[in-house]
Amino acid sequence: MPKQFTVNPELTQVVYKNQWRDVFDGTVPEGWEPTLKVSVVTPAFNSKTLDLTLASLAAQDYPEDLLEVIVIDDGSEPAVEIGKYAPKNTRLIRVDEAAGEGWGRSNGLHIGIEASDGDIIYWVDSDMILFSDNVREHAKWAHFIPEAATIGHKGFVEEWDFTPEQVFEEVRSDEIRKHHDLATLHRHWSLDVFAETDDLNSSGGRNYSTHMGACATVTRSVYARTYGQRPELKLGDDTEIAYQIWQRGAVFIPASSAQTYHLGRATVQDKGREVAHFNDVHFAQKMPIPRYRRSANNRQWEVPYVTAVVKVDVGTAELARRCVDMLLNQTETDLEVVLVGPWSALETGRRRVLADPAVELHLLQEWYRCEGRVRMVEDDPDDVFPSPYRLDVPATVGIGSRGVEKIMRSVYGEDLGRVSYFAPADSHTDEAVRVTSSAALARAHRYVGSTVTETEALEAAWGVEWRSNAGLGFVDLRTAEPVEKIRREDGPITEERLQKARRRAANQAKRAEEAEARVAELENIRLRTVVRRELGRAARRTRGA
């Protein structure tokens, strides 16, 4: 009989990958009112339309006590002044470049966000006119999906003669919508992406670049886990912060009902090629996905595609040298190795070096002292953010030169959350090689607790699997022959080799039994996930009835 279980109620509202519709389709319950505070952060540099943006914010139907606006004057001449029409809770922060406070949009946003305290961060450029329900239509998503990152809908208006008073009155009365039919204005490229991905529902978050800062939000709980806005970026900062929040578990949602006018042409209409040429270099350094950005091979990048974590101690230090050498010899070169070991505990004073019990750790440290792709740390990192994938490799396991490439081809290609590969035939089954998606782990961690295991949360958020290591060239380094012997032609079949083959066959049979037990356990977890989703859908149908 199948194993009996109880569906964990704490996982019924987890968004699977980016399938936000399964949790909340945007329809709020009757009588719903917002409770989360929104912090609008607006950078301005010699803006001629800021007064119009503030006037539209002042006319929002969102509770004014739950709305703050922070305007960042990035060195405007003349200096920015807040006019008559602005929200009650509006603050002005001036950035003094001469005092070393930096300059640029991303720098200003960093300062503004740090000064804000809302539950929801809302990036709004100073050339936007927001319709009256815009803030509400953005903010509602965060009330039902804790990781919500919304993208508003904007129409590009090339000519206008609005005044602040007119904008305030017409936004409040909703007459502002009658000036232009958004469907007839310039069609932004993001709309094509939404059409191809069922409004990002099927994207897995990989279309994060649609999350553009002219009118986009994210919950502070997600943003707070990132490095924040990068002050050094002068263009493309909205794409980079979108990548960061994706890796921290954001759920990307096109809020098509949160509508605006963008006063002026889209930058890509006039300078698309120049902007792309400038941004591509910066994007390649900081964002390993999409993979086409890194057109150069055998390079070391600021953010590695794969971060391999190898834990070592006195007993495994000698094996770890070969383990790491095999990782550095992979055909997948976009890889960094983190060696976790007791480095600070190594004795450096006068001693009998050959009799030092930690001699192999000393040798390992020296072996990689000048290797740029190896970092030595004391503690196992909680995650490898912003690197999108963590590869855990036991120090006792070697991976064939094409192994990581093959692993990532399936893990990335199938958008898997966590995949564990059985260790070599002669190893113990608890020494698995494991790949974990940073985005999946960040989503899952919100739900891990006393009643929810990490495996359960990962399965609910992205899925977990066990797979064979066939074709990956796994080697048990404790029993493997030296490298020079492995490369020699096979000799005659001896009794010793036959005995070794029999032992391997027996080990494989034992591992097969253990694998069947693990698969049964994982099938049970997967069944629970299916039931969880069906219960969630049923609950939403009940609420909507």
C-alpha positions in Angstrom: 0.0 0.0 0.0 1.2 3.6 -0.7 2.6 5.5 2.3 0.1 7.7 4.1 0.9 11.3 4.5 -0.5 14.7 5.4 -0.2 17.6 3.0 1.9 20.3 4.8 -0.4 23.4 4.9 2.6 25.7 5.1 3.5 24.9 1.5 0.1 25.4 -0.2 0.9 29.0 -1.2 4.4 28.5 -2.5 4.9 29.7 -6.0 6.4 27.0 -8.2 9.2 28.5 -10.3 7.4 31.6 -11.7 3.9 30.1 -12.0 2.2 32.9 -10.0 -1.3 32.2 -11.3 -1.4 29.0 -9.3 -1.3 31.1 -6.1 -2.9 34.4 -7.0 -4.4 35.5 -10.3 -4.8 39.2 -9.3 -8.5 39.0 -8.2 -8.7 40.4 -4.7 -11.4 39.4 -2.3 -14.4 41.6 -2.0 -13.8 44.5 0.5 -10.0 44.0 0.4 -7.9 46.9 1.5 -4.1 47.2 1.5 -2.0 47.1 4.6 1.5 47.2 3.3 3.5 50.4 3.0 4.9 51.4 -0.4 8.1 53.4 -0.8 8.3 55.2 -4.1 11.9 56.1 -5.0 12.3 58.6 -7.8 15.8 59.8 -9.1 15.9 63.2 -10.8 18.6 65.0 -12.8 17.5 68.2 -14.5 14.1 66.6 -15.0 11.4 68.8 -16.7 8.6 66.4 -15.9 9.2 65.6 -12.2 6.3 67.9 -11.1 3.9 65.9 -13.3 5.1 62.6 -11.8 4.6 63.9 -8.3 1.2 65.3 -9.1 0.1 61.8 -10.4 1.4 60.2 -7.2 -0.5 62.7 -5.1 -3.7 61.7 -6.8 -3.3 57.9 -6.1 -6.2 56.0 -4.5 -3.7 54.2 -2.2 -4.0 55.1 1.5 -1.8 58.1 1.9 -0.4 56.9 5.3 0.8 53.8 3.5 2.6 55.8 0.8 6.0 57.6 1.0 7.8 59.2 -1.9 11.6 59.8 -1.8 12.9 62.1 -4.5 16.7 62.0 -5.1 18.2 65.2 -6.6 21.3 63.9 -8.4 22.9 67.3 -8.8 20.3 69.1 -10.8 20.8 72.7 -12.0 18.7 74.4 -10.7 18.3 72.2 -7.7 15.0 70.3 -7.4 12.2 71.8 -5.4 9.0 70.0 -4.4 6.0 71.8 -5.9 2.4 72.2 -4.7 1.2 68.9 -6.0 3.0 66.0 -4.2 2.0 63.2 -1.8 1.9 64.1 1.9 4.8 61.9 2.8 7.4 63.2 0.3 11.0 63.7 1.1 13.8 65.3 -0.9 17.4 64.0 -0.7 20.2 65.9 -2.5 23.3 63.9 -3.6 26.5 65.9 -3.2 28.9 64.6 -5.8 31.6 67.0 -4.6 31.4 65.5 -1.1 32.1 62.0 -2.5 28.4 60.8 -2.4 28.6 59.6 -6.0 26.4 60.3 -9.0 24.1 58.5 -11.4 20.7 56.9 -11.3 21.7 53.7 -9.6 23.7 55.6 -7.0 20.7 57.8 -6.3 18.4 54.9 -6.0 20.7 53.1 -3.6 20.7 56.2 -1.4 16.9 56.6 -1.6 16.1 52.9 -0.9 18.4 52.9 2.1 16.5 55.9 3.4 13.1 54.3 2.9 11.2 51.9 5.1 8.2 50.6 3.1 7.3 47.0 2.8 7.3 47.4 -1.0 9.9 49.3 -3.0 8.6 51.0 -6.1 11.0 52.3 -8.7 9.4 55.3 -10.5 11.3 57.4 -13.0 10.7 61.2 -13.1 9.1 61.1 -16.5 6.1 59.0 -15.6 2.4 59.8 -15.1 0.7 57.1 -13.1 -3.0 56.4 -13.4 -5.0 56.7 -10.2 -5.0 53.0 -9.2 -1.4 52.4 -10.3 0.2 52.0 -6.9 -2.7 49.8 -5.7 -2.5 47.6 -8.7 1.2 47.1 -8.1 1.0 46.6 -4.4 -1.9 44.1 -4.3 0.4 41.4 -5.5 2.8 41.6 -2.5 -0.2 41.1 -0.2 -0.8 37.6 -1.6 2.7 36.6 -2.9 5.5 37.5 -0.5 8.2 37.4 -3.3 6.2 39.5 -5.8 8.2 41.7 -8.2 5.8 43.5 -10.5 6.3 45.2 -13.9 3.8 48.0 -14.8 2.4 48.8 -18.3 3.6 52.0 -19.9 2.6 53.9 -23.0 5.2 56.1 -24.6 3.8 59.6 -25.2 6.0 61.8 -27.5 4.1 65.1 -27.2 2.3 66.6 -24.2 1.3 69.9 -22.7 0.2 68.8 -19.2 0.4 71.0 -16.1 0.8 69.7 -12.6 -2.6 70.9 -11.6 -4.2 69.3 -14.7 -2.4 66.0 -14.0 -3.5 66.0 -10.4 -7.2 66.6 -11.3 -7.3 64.3 -14.3 -5.5 61.4 -12.5 -7.9 61.7 -9.6 -11.0 61.8 -11.8 -9.5 59.1 -14.2 -9.9 61.5 -17.1 -6.1 61.1 -17.8 -6.7 57.8 -19.6 -8.7 59.5 -22.3 -5.7 61.3 -23.8 -4.2 58.3 -25.4 -5.1 54.7 -26.1 -2.1 52.7 -24.8 -2.7 50.0 -27.4 -1.9 52.5 -30.2 1.4 53.8 -28.7 4.9 52.4 -29.2 4.9 48.7 -28.4 7.7 47.9 -25.9 9.6 44.7 -26.6 8.7 43.3 -23.2 5.1 42.8 -24.3 6.3 40.2 -26.9 8.2 38.4 -24.1 5.0 38.3 -22.0 3.0 36.9 -25.0 5.6 34.2 -25.5 5.8 33.1 -21.8 2.1 33.3 -20.8 2.8 36.5 -18.9 6.1 35.1 -17.5 4.2 32.2 -16.0 6.3 29.7 -17.9 9.6 31.7 -17.8 11.1 30.4 -14.6 12.2 33.9 -13.9 14.8 33.9 -16.8 13.1 36.9 -18.4 14.1 39.0 -15.5 15.3 41.8 -17.9 11.6 42.8 -18.4 11.6 44.1 -14.8 12.6 47.7 -15.7 13.0 50.5 -13.2 10.7 53.0 -14.9 7.7 51.5 -13.1 8.6 48.3 -11.2 8.3 47.0 -7.6 9.7 44.3 -5.3 9.0 43.4 -1.7 11.6 44.6 0.7 12.0 41.1 2.1 13.5 40.0 -1.3 15.5 43.2 -1.9 17.0 43.2 1.5 18.8 39.9 0.7 20.5 41.4 -2.3 23.6 43.6 -2.5 21.2 46.4 -3.5 21.6 48.9 -6.3 25.1 49.0 -7.7 26.3 52.6 -7.5 29.1 51.9 -10.0 26.7 51.1 -12.8 25.7 54.1 -15.0 23.4 52.3 -17.4 21.5 49.0 -17.1 21.2 49.0 -13.4 17.6 48.0 -13.5 18.5 44.8 -15.3 21.3 44.0 -12.9 19.1 44.5 -9.8 16.4 42.4 -11.5 19.0 39.6 -11.8 19.8 39.9 -8.2 16.2 39.7 -7.0 15.6 36.8 -9.3 18.5 34.9 -7.6 16.9 35.9 -4.2 13.6 34.2 -5.0 11.5 37.0 -6.7 8.4 36.0 -8.6 8.1 38.2 -11.7 4.6 39.4 -12.5 3.4 41.7 -15.4 1.0 44.0 -13.6 -0.8 45.0 -16.8 -3.5 46.9 -14.9 -0.9 49.2 -13.4 -0.8 51.7 -16.2 1.2 54.8 -16.9 2.2 57.3 -19.5 5.9 57.5 -20.2 6.7 61.1 -21.2 9.1 60.7 -24.1 10.4 58.1 -26.4 11.9 54.8 -25.2 15.7 55.0 -25.1 16.0 51.8 -27.2 14.0 53.6 -30.0 16.9 56.0 -30.6 20.0 54.6 -29.0 19.3 50.9 -28.7 22.5 49.7 -30.4 24.7 52.1 -28.4 23.1 51.1 -25.1 23.4 47.4 -25.8 27.0 47.8 -26.8 27.8 49.6 -23.5 25.7 47.3 -21.3 26.8 44.0 -22.7 30.3 44.2 -21.2 28.9 45.1 -17.7 26.1 42.5 -18.0 28.5 39.7 -18.9 30.6 40.4 -15.8 27.7 40.3 -13.3 25.0 38.1 -14.9 25.9 34.5 -16.0 22.4 34.0 -17.4 21.4 34.2 -20.2 24.4 32.2 -21.3 24.9 34.0 -24.7 26.2 37.1 -23.0 29.6 35.4 -22.2 30.8 35.0 -25.7 34.4 34.5 -24.7 35.6 31.1 -23.4 38.2 30.2 -20.8 37.5 33.5 -18.9 37.1 34.3 -15.2 34.1 36.5 -14.5 33.0 38.5 -11.5 30.0 36.2 -10.9 30.7 32.6 -11.9 28.1 30.5 -13.5 28.9 27.5 -11.3 30.4 27.7 -7.8 31.7 24.4 -6.7 32.0 23.9 -2.9 34.5 21.3 -1.6 34.9 20.7 2.1 38.2 19.5 3.3 39.9 18.4 6.6 43.1 16.7 7.6 41.9 13.3 6.4 40.7 14.4 2.9 43.2 17.2 2.1 45.4 15.0 -0.1 42.4 13.7 -2.1 41.0 17.2 -2.4 44.0 18.3 -4.5 43.1 15.9 -7.2 39.3 16.6 -6.8 39.9 20.3 -7.4 42.4 19.8 -10.2 39.7 17.8 -12.0 37.2 20.6 -11.4 39.6 23.2 -12.9 40.1 20.9 -15.9 36.5 20.9 -16.9 35.3 21.8 -20.3 32.8 24.1 -18.5 35.3 26.8 -17.6 32.8 29.3 -16.1 33.4 27.8 -12.7 34.9 28.8 -9.4 35.9 26.5 -6.5 35.3 27.3 -2.9 37.6 25.2 -0.6 36.1 25.1 2.9 38.7 24.1 5.5 40.3 25.0 8.8 42.8 27.4 7.3 43.2 29.8 10.2 44.0 26.9 12.5 47.1 25.8 10.6 50.3 26.2 12.6 52.7 28.6 11.0 55.4 28.8 13.7 58.5 26.7 14.2 57.6 23.0 13.9 58.7 19.7 12.3 57.0 20.3 9.0 57.1 16.7 7.8 55.7 15.5 11.1 52.9 18.1 11.2 49.6 16.2 11.2 48.2 19.0 9.0 50.9 18.8 6.4 48.5 17.9 3.6 46.4 20.9 4.4 49.5 23.1 4.2 50.3 21.6 0.8 46.8 22.0 -0.4 46.8 25.7 0.6 50.1 26.2 -1.2 49.0 24.3 -4.3 46.2 26.8 -5.0 47.7 29.9 -3.4 48.0 31.6 -6.8 45.0 30.1 -8.5 42.4 32.8 -9.2 39.5 30.4 -9.6 40.0 28.9 -6.1 38.9 30.7 -2.9 39.7 29.3 0.6 37.2 30.0 3.3 36.6 28.8 6.9 32.9 28.3 6.9 30.5 26.6 4.5 28.7 29.5 2.7 24.9 29.5 3.3 24.6 30.0 -0.5 26.7 31.2 -3.4 24.6 34.2 -4.4 24.9 35.9 -6.9 26.3 32.8 -8.7 23.2 31.0 -10.0 24.3 27.4 -9.3 26.1 25.7 -6.4 27.8 22.4 -7.1 28.7 20.4 -4.0 31.5 17.9 -4.6 32.8 15.6 -1.9 36.6 15.8 -1.6 36.7 12.1 -2.2 35.0 12.3 -5.7 36.6 13.3 -9.0 34.5 14.4 -12.0 35.4 13.6 -15.6 36.5 16.5 -17.7 33.1 16.9 -19.4 31.1 15.9 -16.3 30.1 19.4 -15.2 29.2 20.5 -18.7 26.9 17.5 -19.0 25.4 18.1 -15.6 24.7 21.8 -16.3 23.3 21.1 -19.7 20.5 19.1 -18.1 20.1 21.1 -14.9 20.0 24.5 -16.6 18.3 23.2 -19.7 15.4 21.7 -17.7 15.4 24.5 -15.1 15.7 22.1 -12.2 15.9 23.2 -8.6 18.2 20.6 -7.1 19.7 17.4 -8.6 21.7 14.9 -6.7 24.0 12.4 -8.5 24.9 9.1 -6.9 28.6 8.9 -5.9 30.9 6.5 -7.7 30.2 2.8 -7.4 32.7 2.1 -4.7 31.6 5.1 -2.5 29.0 5.5 0.1 25.6 6.8 -1.0 25.7 9.8 1.3 28.6 11.2 -0.7 26.4 12.6 -3.5 27.4 15.3 -6.0 24.7 17.9 -5.8 23.7 20.9 -7.9 21.3 23.5 -6.4 19.8 26.5 -8.1 20.3 29.7 -6.0 16.9 31.1 -7.0 15.2 27.9 -5.9 17.1 27.7 -2.6 16.2 31.4 -1.9 12.5 30.8 -2.6 12.6 27.6 -0.4 14.4 29.1 2.5 11.4 31.4 3.3 9.3 28.3 4.2 11.9 26.1 5.9 11.1 25.7 9.6 10.4 23.3 12.4 7.6 21.6 10.4 9.0 22.0 6.8 12.3 20.5 5.7 14.6 22.0 3.1 13.9 19.1 0.7 10.1 19.6 1.1 10.4 23.4 0.5 12.7 22.9 -2.5 10.3 20.3 -4.0 7.4 22.7 -3.6 9.4 25.7 -5.0 11.3 24.2 -7.9 11.5 20.4 -7.7 14.2 17.9 -6.6 15.6 14.8 -8.3 18.1 12.0 -7.9 19.9 10.9 -11.1 22.5 8.4 -12.2 26.1 9.4 -12.7 26.4 7.4 -15.9 28.6 9.1 -18.4 29.8 11.8 -16.0 33.2 10.2 -15.3 32.9 10.0 -11.5 35.9 8.5 -9.7 36.3 7.5 -6.1 39.6 9.1 -5.3 40.2 6.9 -2.3 40.5 3.8 -4.5 41.4 5.3 -7.9 44.7 4.5 -9.5 47.2 7.3 -9.8 46.7 9.5 -12.9 49.6 8.0 -14.8 48.3 4.5 -14.4 44.8 5.4 -15.5 46.2 6.7 -18.8 48.0 3.4 -19.6 46.5 0.7 -21.8 44.6 -1.9 -19.9 46.7 -4.9 -19.1 45.8 -8.6 -19.1 42.8 -9.8 -17.0 44.1 -11.0 -13.7 42.4 -12.6 -10.7 42.9 -9.3 -8.8 41.0 -7.4 -11.4 38.2 -10.0 -11.5 37.8 -9.8 -7.7 37.7 -6.0 -8.0 35.0 -6.2 -10.7 33.0 -8.6 -8.5 33.2 -6.2 -5.5 32.0 -3.3 -7.8 29.1 -5.4 -9.0 28.0 -6.2 -5.4 28.3 -2.5 -4.5 26.2 -1.6 -7.5 23.5 -4.0 -6.5 23.4 -2.6 -3.0 23.2 0.9 -4.3 20.4 0.0 -6.7 18.3 -1.2 -3.7 19.1 2.1 -1.8 18.3 4.1 -5.0 14.8 2.4 -5.2 14.1 3.4 -1.6 15.2 7.0 -2.3 13.1 7.2 -5.5 10.1 5.9 -3.5 10.6 8.6 -0.9 11.0 11.3 -3.6 7.9 10.1 -5.4 6.0 10.5 -2.2 7.3 14.1 -1.9 6.3 14.8 -5.5 2.8 13.4 -4.9 2.4 15.7 -1.9 3.4 18.6 -4.1 0.7 17.7 -6.7 -1.9 17.4 -3.9 -0.7 20.7 -2.5 -1.2 22.5 -5.8 -4.7 21.0 -6.3 -5.7 22.0 -2.8 -4.5 25.5 -3.5 -6.5 25.7 -6.7 -9.6 24.4 -5.0 -9.1 26.9 -2.2 -8.9 29.7 -4.7 -12.0 28.5 -6.5 -13.8 28.4 -3.2 -12.7 32.0 -2.4 -13.9 33.1 -5.9 -17.2 31.4 -5.6 
